[in-house]
Amino acid sequence: MSTSIAKTKTTNNLIQVRVPADLKERVGKLFESLGTNTSDVIRMMLLRADETKSIPFPIRSGAYPISANERIREVVATFELENMSLDERDLQELRDYEVAKVTTEELRRKTIAEYKERKHK
């Protein structure tokens, strides 16, 4: 065996992870539909972590670090920096979005419809 081949040969180690059976089944089907499998996805994640020296996806507690009102104030401030303003209707739409009364897709469709209506006037 040549020296270069000997240097690149590695020994694979087994990693075992305990997960609920239903989770294993669901992600197994998902990964299969994406043309891969759970082992390969874990291997990809480990390789990416090694490359980036970090966890290769965002980690959040599930709770936003700032409140809905703070997020709305941040949007308003951003618009003001661009010399744009939001009227009370815009603010109400932001509040509705924050409390999940409306989805992003619904807002997008409404905005496009309003734009088209203004354009044809």
The first five atom37 places (N, CA, C, CB, O) and aatype in JSON, in Angstrom:
{
  "aatype": [12, 15, 16, 15, 9, 0, 11, 16, 11, 16, 16, 2, 2, 10, 9, 5, 19, 1, 19, 14, 0, 3, 10, 11, 6, 1, 19, 7, 11, 10, 13, 6, 15, 10, 7, 16, 2, 16, 15, 3, 19, 9, 1, 12, 12, 10, 10, 1, 0, 3, 6, 16, 11, 15, 9, 14, 13, 14, 9, 1, 15, 7, 0, 18, 14, 9, 15, 0, 2, 6, 1, 9, 1, 6, 19, 19, 0, 16, 13, 6, 10, 6, 2, 12, 15, 10, 3, 6, 1, 3, 10, 5, 6, 10, 1, 3, 18, 6, 19, 0, 11, 19, 16, 16, 6, 6, 10, 1, 1, 11, 16, 9, 0, 6, 18, 11, 6, 1, 11, 8, 11],
  "atom_mask": [
    [1, 1, 1, 1, 1],
    [1, 1, 1, 1, 1],
    [1, 1, 1, 1, 1],
    [1, 1, 1, 1, 1],
    [1, 1, 1, 1, 1],
    [1, 1, 1, 1, 1],
    [1, 1, 1, 1, 1],
    [1, 1, 1, 1, 1],
    [1, 1, 1, 1, 1],
    [1, 1, 1, 1, 1],
    [1, 1, 1, 1, 1],
    [1, 1, 1, 1, 1],
    [1, 1, 1, 1, 1],
    [1, 1, 1, 1, 1],
    [1, 1, 1, 1, 1],
    [1, 1, 1, 1, 1],
    [1, 1, 1, 1, 1],
    [1, 1, 1, 1, 1],
    [1, 1, 1, 1, 1],
    [1, 1, 1, 1, 1],
    [1, 1, 1, 1, 1],
    [1, 1, 1, 1, 1],
    [1, 1, 1, 1, 1],
    [1, 1, 1, 1, 1],
    [1, 1, 1, 1, 1],
    [1, 1, 1, 1, 1],
    [1, 1, 1, 1, 1],
    [1, 1, 1, 0, 1],
    [1, 1, 1, 1, 1],
    [1, 1, 1, 1, 1],
    [1, 1, 1, 1, 1],
    [1, 1, 1, 1, 1],
    [1, 1, 1, 1, 1],
    [1, 1, 1, 1, 1],
    [1, 1, 1, 0, 1],
    [1, 1, 1, 1, 1],
    [1, 1, 1, 1, 1],
    [1, 1, 1, 1, 1],
    [1, 1, 1, 1, 1],
    [1, 1, 1, 1, 1],
    [1, 1, 1, 1, 1],
    [1, 1, 1, 1, 1],
    [1, 1, 1, 1, 1],
    [1, 1, 1, 1, 1],
    [1, 1, 1, 1, 1],
    [1, 1, 1, 1, 1],
    [1, 1, 1, 1, 1],
    [1, 1, 1, 1, 1],
    [1, 1, 1, 1, 1],
    [1, 1, 1, 1, 1],
    [1, 1, 1, 1, 1],
    [1, 1, 1, 1, 1],
    [1, 1, 1, 1, 1],
    [1, 1, 1, 1, 1],
    [1, 1, 1, 1, 1],
    [1, 1, 1, 1, 1],
    [1, 1, 1, 1, 1],
    [1, 1, 1, 1, 1],
    [1, 1, 1, 1, 1],
    [1, 1, 1, 1, 1],
    [1, 1, 1, 1, 1],
    [1, 1, 1, 0, 1],
    [1, 1, 1, 1, 1],
    [1, 1, 1, 1, 1],
    [1, 1, 1, 1, 1],
    [1, 1, 1, 1, 1],
    [1, 1, 1, 1, 1],
    [1, 1, 1, 1, 1],
    [1, 1, 1, 1, 1],
    [1, 1, 1, 1, 1],
    [1, 1, 1, 1, 1],
    [1, 1, 1, 1, 1],
    [1, 1, 1, 1, 1],
    [1, 1, 1, 1, 1],
    [1, 1, 1, 1, 1],
    [1, 1, 1, 1, 1],
    [1, 1, 1, 1, 1],
    [1, 1, 1, 1, 1],
    [1, 1, 1, 1, 1],
    [1, 1, 1, 1, 1],
    [1, 1, 1, 1, 1],
    [1, 1, 1, 1, 1],
    [1, 1, 1, 1, 1],
    [1, 1, 1, 1, 1],
    [1, 1, 1, 1, 1],
    [1, 1, 1, 1, 1],
    [1, 1, 1, 1, 1],
    [1, 1, 1, 1, 1],
    [1, 1, 1, 1, 1],
    [1, 1, 1, 1, 1],
    [1, 1, 1, 1, 1],
    [1, 1, 1, 1, 1],
    [1, 1, 1, 1, 1],
    [1, 1, 1, 1, 1],
    [1, 1, 1, 1, 1],
    [1, 1, 1, 1, 1],
    [1, 1, 1, 1, 1],
    [1, 1, 1, 1, 1],
    [1, 1, 1, 1, 1],
    [1, 1, 1, 1, 1],
    [1, 1, 1, 1, 1],
    [1, 1, 1, 1, 1],
    [1, 1, 1, 1, 1],
    [1, 1, 1, 1, 1],
    [1, 1, 1, 1, 1],
    [1, 1, 1, 1, 1],
    [1, 1, 1, 1, 1],
    [1, 1, 1, 1, 1],
    [1, 1, 1, 1, 1],
    [1, 1, 1, 1, 1],
    [1, 1, 1, 1, 1],
    [1, 1, 1, 1, 1],
    [1, 1, 1, 1, 1],
    [1, 1, 1, 1, 1],
    [1, 1, 1, 1, 1],
    [1, 1, 1, 1, 1],
    [1, 1, 1, 1, 1],
    [1, 1, 1, 1, 1],
    [1, 1, 1, 1, 1],
    [1, 1, 1, 1, 1],
    [1, 1, 1, 1, 1]
  ],
  "atom_positions": [
    [[0.86, -1.18, 0.0], [0.0, 0.0, 0.0], [0.9, 1.23, 0.0], [-0.98, 0.0, 1.23], [1.87, 1.3, 0.76]],
    [[0.59, 2.2, -0.85], [1.42, 3.4, -0.92], [1.19, 4.26, 0.31], [1.11, 4.2, -2.2], [0.18, 4.13, 0.99]],
    [[2.14, 5.13, 0.58], [2.08, 6.0, 1.75], [0.89, 6.94, 1.68], [3.36, 6.8, 1.89], [0.22, 7.17, 2.69]],
    [[0.6, 7.51, 0.5], [-0.51, 8.46, 0.38], [-1.85, 7.8, 0.65], [-0.52, 9.09, -1.0], [-2.73, 8.41, 1.26]],
    [[-2.02, 6.56, 0.21], [-3.27, 5.85, 0.48], [-3.39, 5.52, 1.96], [-3.35, 4.55, -0.37], [-4.47, 5.64, 2.53]],
    [[-2.33, 5.12, 2.57], [-2.35, 4.79, 3.99], [-2.72, 6.0, 4.84], [-0.99, 4.23, 4.43], [-3.41, 5.87, 5.84]],
    [[-2.25, 7.18, 4.43], [-2.55, 8.4, 5.2], [-4.02, 8.79, 5.1], [-1.68, 9.55, 4.71], [-4.56, 9.36, 6.05]],
    [[-4.68, 8.51, 3.98], [-6.07, 8.92, 3.81], [-7.06, 7.89, 4.3], [-6.33, 9.22, 2.36], [-8.25, 8.19, 4.45]],
    [[-6.61, 6.68, 4.57], [-7.51, 5.63, 5.05], [-7.92, 5.95, 6.48], [-6.83, 4.23, 4.96], [-7.08, 6.24, 7.33]],
    [[-9.23, 5.89, 6.75], [-9.73, 6.17, 8.09], [-10.55, 5.01, 8.6], [-10.57, 7.46, 8.1], [-11.03, 4.17, 7.83]],
    [[-10.7, 4.97, 9.88], [-11.55, 3.97, 10.51], [-12.85, 4.66, 10.91], [-10.84, 3.31, 11.74], [-12.81, 5.68, 11.6]],
    [[-13.97, 4.12, 10.49], [-15.26, 4.7, 10.85], [-15.64, 4.24, 12.25], [-16.35, 4.3, 9.83], [-15.45, 3.08, 12.61]],
    [[-16.18, 5.16, 13.02], [-16.66, 4.86, 14.36], [-18.17, 4.96, 14.38], [-16.03, 5.82, 15.41], [-18.77, 5.72, 13.61]],
    [[-18.78, 4.21, 15.24], [-20.23, 4.18, 15.38], [-20.67, 5.22, 16.39], [-20.71, 2.78, 15.79], [-20.09, 5.33, 17.48]],
    [[-21.69, 6.0, 16.05], [-22.34, 6.93, 16.98], [-23.76, 6.45, 17.16], [-22.29, 8.44, 16.46], [-24.47, 6.24, 16.18]],
    [[-24.18, 6.28, 18.39], [-25.55, 5.86, 18.67], [-26.29, 7.0, 19.36], [-25.58, 4.58, 19.53], [-25.75, 7.65, 20.26]],
    [[-27.51, 7.23, 18.93], [-28.35, 8.28, 19.5], [-29.72, 7.7, 19.78], [-28.45, 9.52, 18.55], [-30.3, 7.03, 18.92]],
    [[-30.22, 7.94, 20.95], [-31.56, 7.46, 21.28], [-32.57, 8.56, 20.98], [-31.66, 7.02, 22.78], [-32.45, 9.69, 21.45]],
    [[-33.57, 8.21, 20.17], [-34.65, 9.15, 19.83], [-35.96, 8.38, 19.86], [-34.41, 9.81, 18.42], [-35.96, 7.15, 19.71]],
    [[-37.06, 9.07, 20.05], [-38.36, 8.39, 20.01], [-38.57, 7.71, 18.66], [-39.52, 9.38, 20.29], [-38.17, 8.24, 17.62]],
    [[-39.19, 6.55, 18.68], [-39.39, 5.76, 17.46], [-40.17, 6.54, 16.4], [-40.13, 4.47, 17.79], [-39.84, 6.46, 15.22]],
    [[-41.19, 7.3, 16.82], [-41.98, 8.04, 15.84], [-41.17, 9.14, 15.17], [-43.22, 8.64, 16.51], [-41.36, 9.42, 13.98]],
    [[-40.26, 9.77, 15.91], [-39.38, 10.79, 15.32], [-38.45, 10.14, 14.3], [-38.57, 11.51, 16.43], [-38.27, 10.65, 13.2]],
    [[-37.86, 9.02, 14.68], [-36.95, 8.31, 13.77], [-37.67, 7.94, 12.47], [-36.39, 7.04, 14.45], [-37.11, 8.08, 11.39]],
    [[-38.9, 7.48, 12.6], [-39.67, 7.09, 11.42], [-40.0, 8.3, 10.55], [-40.95, 6.37, 11.84], [-39.86, 8.25, 9.33]],
    [[-40.45, 9.39, 11.18], [-40.82, 10.59, 10.42], [-39.63, 11.17, 9.65], [-41.4, 11.65, 11.35], [-39.73, 11.45, 8.46]],
    [[-38.5, 11.34, 10.35], [-37.35, 11.93, 9.66], [-36.76, 10.96, 8.66], [-36.27, 12.37, 10.66], [-36.2, 11.37, 7.64]],
    [[-36.86, 9.68, 8.94], [-36.39, 8.68, 7.97], [-37.16, 8.81, 6.66], [0.0, 0.0, 0.0], [-36.56, 8.77, 5.59]],
    [[-38.49, 8.97, 6.74], [-39.31, 9.15, 5.54], [-38.98, 10.49, 4.86], [-40.82, 9.1, 5.9], [-38.88, 10.56, 3.64]],
    [[-38.81, 11.52, 5.65], [-38.46, 12.83, 5.09], [-37.14, 12.75, 4.33], [-38.36, 13.88, 6.21], [-37.06, 13.17, 3.18]],
    [[-36.11, 12.22, 4.97], [-34.8, 12.14, 4.33], [-34.84, 11.27, 3.09], [-33.77, 11.61, 5.31], [-34.18, 11.57, 2.09]],
    [[-35.62, 10.18, 3.14], [-35.75, 9.31, 1.98], [-36.38, 10.09, 0.81], [-36.6, 8.06, 2.32], [-35.97, 9.94, -0.34]],
    [[-37.39, 10.91, 1.13], [-38.04, 11.7, 0.08], [-37.08, 12.73, -0.51], [-39.29, 12.41, 0.63], [-37.27, 13.2, -1.63]],
    [[-36.04, 13.07, 0.24], [-35.02, 14.01, -0.22], [-33.83, 13.31, -0.85], [-34.55, 14.88, 0.93], [-32.85, 13.95, -1.24]],
    [[-33.92, 11.98, -0.96], [-32.87, 11.21, -1.62], [-31.68, 10.88, -0.75], [0.0, 0.0, 0.0], [-30.58, 10.65, -1.25]],
    [[-31.89, 10.85, 0.55], [-30.79, 10.53, 1.46], [-31.32, 9.68, 2.61], [-30.1, 11.82, 1.99], [-32.43, 9.15, 2.52]],
    [[-30.55, 9.57, 3.68], [-31.01, 8.82, 4.85], [-30.48, 9.48, 6.11], [-30.56, 7.34, 4.77], [-29.65, 10.38, 6.06]],
    [[-30.96, 9.02, 7.24], [-30.61, 9.64, 8.52], [-29.11, 9.6, 8.77], [-31.35, 8.94, 9.66], [-28.54, 10.6, 9.19]],
    [[-28.47, 8.48, 8.52], [-27.02, 8.39, 8.75], [-26.26, 9.41, 7.92], [-26.52, 6.98, 8.42], [-25.35, 10.07, 8.43]],
    [[-26.63, 9.54, 6.64], [-25.93, 10.5, 5.78], [-26.17, 11.94, 6.23], [-26.38, 10.34, 4.33], [-25.26, 12.76, 6.18]],
    [[-27.39, 12.25, 6.69], [-27.68, 13.61, 7.16], [-26.87, 13.91, 8.41], [-29.21, 13.77, 7.44], [-26.33, 15.01, 8.55]],
    [[-26.77, 12.96, 9.32], [-25.95, 13.17, 10.52], [-24.48, 13.35, 10.13], [-26.1, 11.98, 11.52], [-23.79, 14.21, 10.68]],
    [[-24.02, 12.56, 9.2], [-22.64, 12.69, 8.71], [-22.41, 14.07, 8.1], [-22.32, 11.59, 7.66], [-21.38, 14.69, 8.35]],
    [[-23.38, 14.56, 7.29], [-23.27, 15.9, 6.69], [-23.22, 16.98, 7.77], [-24.46, 16.17, 5.74], [-22.43, 17.92, 7.67]],
    [[-24.06, 16.83, 8.8], [-24.08, 17.8, 9.88], [-22.74, 17.83, 10.61], [-25.21, 17.47, 10.85], [-22.24, 18.91, 10.94]],
    [[-22.17, 16.66, 10.86], [-20.87, 16.6, 11.53], [-19.76, 17.22, 10.68], [-20.52, 15.15, 11.87], [-18.91, 17.93, 11.2]],
    [[-19.79, 16.94, 9.38], [-18.79, 17.54, 8.48], [-18.91, 19.05, 8.45], [-18.94, 16.97, 7.06], [-17.9, 19.76, 8.5]],
    [[-20.15, 19.56, 8.38], [-20.36, 21.02, 8.36], [-19.93, 21.64, 9.69], [-21.84, 21.35, 8.09], [-19.34, 22.72, 9.69]],
    [[-20.21, 20.99, 10.79], [-19.76, 21.5, 12.1], [-18.24, 21.58, 12.14], [-20.29, 20.61, 13.25], [-17.68, 22.54, 12.66]],
    [[-17.58, 20.56, 11.6], [-16.12, 20.55, 11.56], [-15.6, 21.68, 10.68], [-15.6, 19.19, 11.06], [-14.63, 22.35, 11.03]],
    [[-16.24, 21.9, 9.52], [-15.81, 22.97, 8.61], [-15.99, 24.35, 9.21], [-16.59, 22.89, 7.31], [-15.1, 25.19, 9.11]],
    [[-17.14, 24.59, 9.84], [-17.48, 25.93, 10.33], [-17.06, 26.15, 11.79], [-18.97, 26.15, 10.2], [-17.08, 27.27, 12.29]],
    [[-16.69, 25.06, 12.44], [-16.34, 25.14, 13.88], [-17.5, 25.72, 14.68], [-15.06, 26.0, 14.08], [-17.3, 26.51, 15.61]],
    [[-18.71, 25.31, 14.3], [-19.91, 25.79, 14.99], [-21.04, 24.79, 14.76], [-20.33, 27.21, 14.49], [-20.9, 23.85, 13.97]],
    [[-22.14, 24.99, 15.46], [-23.33, 24.2, 15.18], [-23.88, 24.73, 13.86], [-24.41, 24.3, 16.36], [-24.1, 25.93, 13.74]],
    [[-24.08, 23.87, 12.88], [-24.39, 24.34, 11.53], [-25.84, 24.76, 11.27], [-24.04, 23.3, 10.57], [-26.3, 24.7, 10.13]],
    [[-26.54, 25.15, 12.26], [-27.9, 25.66, 12.11], [-28.2, 26.53, 13.32], [-28.94, 24.51, 11.96], [-27.59, 26.35, 14.37]],
    [[-29.15, 27.47, 13.19], [-29.44, 28.36, 14.31], [-30.07, 27.61, 15.48], [-30.36, 29.49, 13.86], [-30.89, 26.71, 15.29]],
    [[-29.69, 27.99, 16.66], [-30.26, 27.41, 17.89], [-31.02, 28.53, 18.59], [-29.13, 26.79, 18.82], [-30.45, 29.57, 18.92]],
    [[-32.31, 28.29, 18.83], [-33.13, 29.28, 19.52], [-33.93, 28.58, 20.59], [-34.05, 30.04, 18.55], [-34.21, 27.38, 20.5]],
    [[-34.29, 29.32, 21.59], [-35.06, 28.76, 22.7], [-36.52, 28.56, 22.35], [-34.94, 29.64, 23.91], [-37.27, 27.96, 23.13]],
    [[-36.94, 29.06, 21.2], [-38.36, 28.99, 20.84], [-39.05, 30.29, 21.16], [0.0, 0.0, 0.0], [-40.1, 30.59, 20.59]],
    [[-38.49, 31.06, 22.06], [-39.04, 32.36, 22.4], [-38.16, 33.43, 21.77], [-39.14, 32.55, 23.94], [-36.93, 33.34, 21.8]],
    [[-38.81, 34.43, 21.2], [-38.05, 35.53, 20.63], [-37.35, 36.28, 21.76], [-38.96, 36.48, 19.81], [-37.92, 36.44, 22.83]],
    [[-36.13, 36.73, 21.53], [-35.42, 37.44, 22.59], [-36.01, 38.82, 22.89], [-33.97, 37.59, 22.22], [-35.7, 39.41, 23.92]],
    [[-36.84, 39.34, 21.99], [-37.5, 40.62, 22.24], [-39.0, 40.44, 22.08], [-36.96, 41.73, 21.27], [-39.46, 39.5, 21.43]],
    [[-39.75, 41.34, 22.67], [-41.21, 41.23, 22.64], [-41.78, 41.65, 21.3], [-41.83, 42.08, 23.75], [-41.08, 42.25, 20.47]],
    [[-43.04, 41.33, 21.09], [-43.72, 41.71, 19.84], [-43.73, 43.22, 19.68], [-45.16, 41.16, 19.82], [-43.51, 43.73, 18.59]],
    [[-43.99, 43.95, 20.77], [-44.0, 45.42, 20.69], [-42.62, 45.96, 20.32], [-44.45, 46.02, 22.02], [-42.52, 46.93, 19.56]],
    [[-41.58, 45.36, 20.85], [-40.22, 45.8, 20.51], [-39.92, 45.53, 19.04], [-39.17, 45.09, 21.4], [-39.27, 46.34, 18.37]],
    [[-40.39, 44.38, 18.52], [-40.18, 44.08, 17.1], [-40.91, 45.07, 16.22], [-40.65, 42.65, 16.78], [-40.38, 45.5, 15.19]],
    [[-42.12, 45.45, 16.6], [-42.88, 46.44, 15.84], [-42.17, 47.78, 15.88], [-44.32, 46.57, 16.39], [-42.05, 48.45, 14.85]],
    [[-41.69, 48.19, 17.06], [-40.96, 49.47, 17.16], [-39.7, 49.43, 16.29], [-40.57, 49.77, 18.63], [-39.32, 50.45, 15.71]],
    [[-39.07, 48.28, 16.2], [-37.88, 48.13, 15.36], [-38.23, 48.32, 13.88], [-37.23, 46.74, 15.59], [-37.49, 48.97, 13.15]],
    [[-39.36, 47.76, 13.45], [-39.8, 47.94, 12.06], [-40.1, 49.41, 11.79], [-41.06, 47.08, 11.78], [-39.69, 49.96, 10.77]],
    [[-40.81, 50.06, 12.72], [-41.14, 51.48, 12.57], [-39.86, 52.31, 12.47], [-42.01, 51.97, 13.75], [-39.76, 53.19, 11.62]],
    [[-38.9, 52.04, 13.33], [-37.63, 52.78, 13.31], [-36.89, 52.57, 11.99], [-36.73, 52.35, 14.49], [-36.31, 53.51, 11.45]],
    [[-36.92, 51.35, 11.47], [-36.26, 51.06, 10.2], [-36.92, 51.86, 9.08], [-36.32, 49.54, 9.88], [-36.23, 52.43, 8.23]],
    [[-38.25, 51.9, 9.07], [-38.95, 52.67, 8.04], [-38.6, 54.16, 8.18], [-40.49, 52.46, 8.15], [-38.38, 54.84, 7.18]],
    [[-38.56, 54.67, 9.41], [-38.23, 56.08, 9.62], [-36.82, 56.4, 9.13], [-38.36, 56.44, 11.1], [-36.6, 57.47, 8.57]],
    [[-35.88, 55.49, 9.33], [-34.51, 55.69, 8.83], [-34.49, 55.83, 7.31], [-33.61, 54.54, 9.26], [-33.62, 56.51, 6.75]],
    [[-35.44, 55.2, 6.65], [-35.53, 55.26, 5.19], [-36.48, 56.36, 4.73], [-36.0, 53.91, 4.64], [-36.88, 56.41, 3.56]],
    [[-36.84, 57.26, 5.66], [-37.79, 58.35, 5.38], [-39.12, 57.84, 4.85], [-37.18, 59.32, 4.37], [-39.73, 58.43, 3.95]],
    [[-39.55, 56.74, 5.42], [-40.85, 56.15, 5.08], [-41.67, 56.11, 6.36], [-40.69, 54.71, 4.43], [-41.12, 56.04, 7.47]],
    [[-42.97, 56.14, 6.21], [-43.8, 56.09, 7.41], [-44.82, 54.97, 7.31], [-44.51, 57.44, 7.65], [-45.15, 54.51, 6.21]],
    [[-45.29, 54.55, 8.44], [-46.33, 53.54, 8.52], [-47.57, 54.21, 9.11], [-45.88, 52.31, 9.39], [-47.49, 54.92, 10.11]],
    [[-48.71, 53.98, 8.48], [-49.94, 54.54, 9.05], [-50.53, 53.55, 10.06], [-50.97, 54.86, 7.93], [-49.98, 52.47, 10.28]],
    [[-51.63, 53.94, 10.65], [-52.24, 53.1, 11.69], [-52.66, 51.74, 11.14], [-53.45, 53.81, 12.31], [-52.58, 50.73, 11.84]],
    [[-53.11, 51.71, 9.88], [-53.5, 50.43, 9.27], [-52.29, 49.5, 9.15], [-54.13, 50.67, 7.87], [-52.39, 48.3, 9.41]],
    [[-51.13, 50.07, 8.75], [-49.9, 49.28, 8.65], [-49.52, 48.71, 10.02], [-48.75, 50.14, 8.08], [-49.15, 47.55, 10.14]],
    [[-49.61, 49.55, 11.03], [-49.27, 49.11, 12.38], [-50.21, 48.0, 12.85], [-49.32, 50.29, 13.37], [-49.78, 47.06, 13.51]],
    [[-51.5, 48.12, 12.5], [-52.45, 47.08, 12.89], [-52.12, 45.77, 12.19], [-53.9, 47.51, 12.56], [-52.24, 44.71, 12.8]],
    [[-51.7, 45.83, 10.93], [-51.31, 44.61, 10.22], [-50.09, 43.96, 10.89], [-50.99, 44.92, 8.75], [-50.03, 42.74, 11.01]],
    [[-49.14, 44.78, 11.34], [-47.99, 44.24, 12.06], [-48.42, 43.57, 13.35], [-46.97, 45.36, 12.36], [-47.95, 42.49, 13.69]],
    [[-49.34, 44.22, 14.08], [-49.84, 43.63, 15.34], [-50.55, 42.31, 15.06], [-50.8, 44.62, 16.07], [-50.37, 41.33, 15.78]],
    [[-51.38, 42.29, 14.0], [-52.1, 41.06, 13.64], [-51.13, 39.94, 13.3], [-53.05, 41.32, 12.45], [-51.33, 38.79, 13.68]],
    [[-50.07, 40.29, 12.59], [-49.06, 39.29, 12.24], [-48.37, 38.77, 13.49], [-48.02, 39.89, 11.26], [-48.14, 37.57, 13.63]],
    [[-48.04, 39.66, 14.4], [-47.33, 39.27, 15.63], [-48.15, 38.31, 16.48], [-46.97, 40.5, 16.44], [-47.59, 37.44, 17.14]],
    [[-49.45, 38.46, 16.48], [-50.28, 37.56, 17.29], [-50.91, 36.46, 16.44], [-51.38, 38.36, 18.01], [-51.87, 35.8, 16.85]],
    [[-50.36, 36.28, 15.24], [-50.73, 35.2, 14.32], [-52.19, 35.25, 13.87], [-50.47, 33.87, 14.97], [-52.79, 34.21, 13.61]],
    [[-52.75, 36.45, 13.79], [-54.09, 36.58, 13.21], [-54.02, 36.52, 11.69], [-54.75, 37.88, 13.67], [-55.03, 36.28, 11.03]],
    [[-52.83, 36.73, 11.16], [-52.63, 36.74, 9.71], [-51.25, 36.13, 9.41], [-52.75, 38.19, 9.13], [-50.31, 36.32, 10.18]],
    [[-51.15, 35.41, 8.29], [-49.89, 34.8, 7.93], [-49.09, 35.73, 7.01], [-50.12, 33.45, 7.25], [-49.63, 36.69, 6.46]],
    [[-47.83, 35.44, 6.86], [-46.98, 36.19, 5.95], [-47.53, 36.12, 4.54], [-45.54, 35.67, 5.98], [-47.53, 37.12, 3.82]],
    [[-47.99, 34.95, 4.14], [-48.53, 34.77, 2.79], [-49.78, 35.61, 2.58], [-48.85, 33.29, 2.53], [-49.96, 36.21, 1.52]],
    [[-50.64, 35.67, 3.58], [-51.85, 36.5, 3.46], [-51.48, 37.98, 3.33], [-52.77, 36.29, 4.69], [-52.06, 38.7, 2.51]],
    [[-50.52, 38.43, 4.13], [-50.07, 39.82, 4.02], [-49.45, 40.1, 2.66], [-49.07, 40.14, 5.12], [-49.69, 41.15, 2.07]],
    [[-48.66, 39.17, 2.16], [-48.03, 39.34, 0.86], [-49.08, 39.48, -0.23], [-47.11, 38.15, 0.55], [-48.99, 40.38, -1.06]],
    [[-50.08, 38.59, -0.23], [-51.13, 38.65, -1.23], [-51.91, 39.97, -1.15], [-52.09, 37.47, -1.07], [-52.23, 40.57, -2.18]],
    [[-52.21, 40.4, 0.06], [-52.95, 41.65, 0.26], [-52.14, 42.84, -0.25], [-53.3, 41.84, 1.75], [-52.68, 43.72, -0.92]],
    [[-50.86, 42.87, 0.05], [-49.99, 43.96, -0.38], [-49.9, 44.02, -1.9], [-48.6, 43.81, 0.23], [-49.97, 45.1, -2.49]],
    [[-49.74, 42.87, -2.53], [-49.67, 42.82, -4.0], [-50.98, 43.29, -4.62], [-49.33, 41.38, -4.48], [-50.97, 44.05, -5.59]],
    [[-52.11, 42.85, -4.07], [-53.41, 43.27, -4.59], [-53.59, 44.78, -4.45], [-54.55, 42.53, -3.85], [-54.07, 45.43, -5.38]],
    [[-53.2, 45.34, -3.31], [-53.31, 46.79, -3.1], [-52.41, 47.55, -4.07], [-52.96, 47.15, -1.65], [-52.8, 48.58, -4.6]],
    [[-51.22, 47.03, -4.29], [-50.29, 47.66, -5.23], [-50.87, 47.67, -6.63], [-48.93, 46.94, -5.22], [-50.85, 48.7, -7.32]],
    [[-51.4, 46.53, -7.06], [-51.99, 46.44, -8.41], [-53.17, 47.38, -8.55], [-52.41, 45.0, -8.71], [-53.36, 48.0, -9.59]],
    [[-53.98, 47.47, -7.49], [-55.15, 48.36, -7.52], [-54.7, 49.81, -7.65], [-56.0, 48.17, -6.24], [-55.28, 50.55, -8.45]],
    [[-53.69, 50.24, -6.89], [-53.19, 51.61, -6.98], [-52.59, 51.89, -8.36], [-52.14, 51.88, -5.87], [-52.73, 52.98, -8.9]],
    [[-51.92, 50.91, -8.91], [-51.24, 51.06, -10.2], [-52.25, 51.28, -11.33], [-50.38, 49.82, -10.5], [-51.96, 52.0, -12.29]],
    [[-53.43, 50.67, -11.22], [-54.44, 50.77, -12.27], [-55.36, 51.98, -12.1], [-55.26, 49.5, -12.31], [-56.26, 52.18, -12.92]],
    [[-55.16, 52.77, -11.08], [-56.01, 53.96, -10.86], [-55.51, 55.1, -11.68], [-56.05, 54.36, -9.38], [-56.08, 56.19, -11.63]]
  ]
}
